[in-house]
Amino acid sequence: MELPTWKTINHACIVFEAGNSKEYLTGDWRSMRPEREDAKCVKCGECWMYCPDAAIYQDEQGYYAVDYDYCKGCGICARECKHGAITMVEESE
């Protein structure tokens, strides 16, 4: 069976509504979570830039916080933080 190309696919199967991912809380399967240490954070935004799930946002003080409803615990933010301000901890802690 030959699969259709993106030009010939039945468009009734495609989701066109932007922002519908807010309906799906994807952080439920996380086993590790990122935690920020304010004393080390320089508010550079690298964690926000590299987060593949857009689960990081800037809070009122300018720090970058994690929206745990959508964070899957991949650890990319911790790996990319050049200042060591983010560490991954077990979800049960």
VENMORA-V134302 format. One record per helix or strand. SS is the DSSP state (alpha for helix, beta for strand). FROM is the first residue (numbers start at 1). TO is the last residue. Records with the same first field share a line. If there is no record, write none. Layout:
SS: FROM-TO ; FROM-TO
//
This chain:
alpha: 11-13 ; 20-23 ; 26-29 ; 46-50 ; 76-80
beta: 32-36 ; 56-58 ; 64-66 ; 86-90
//
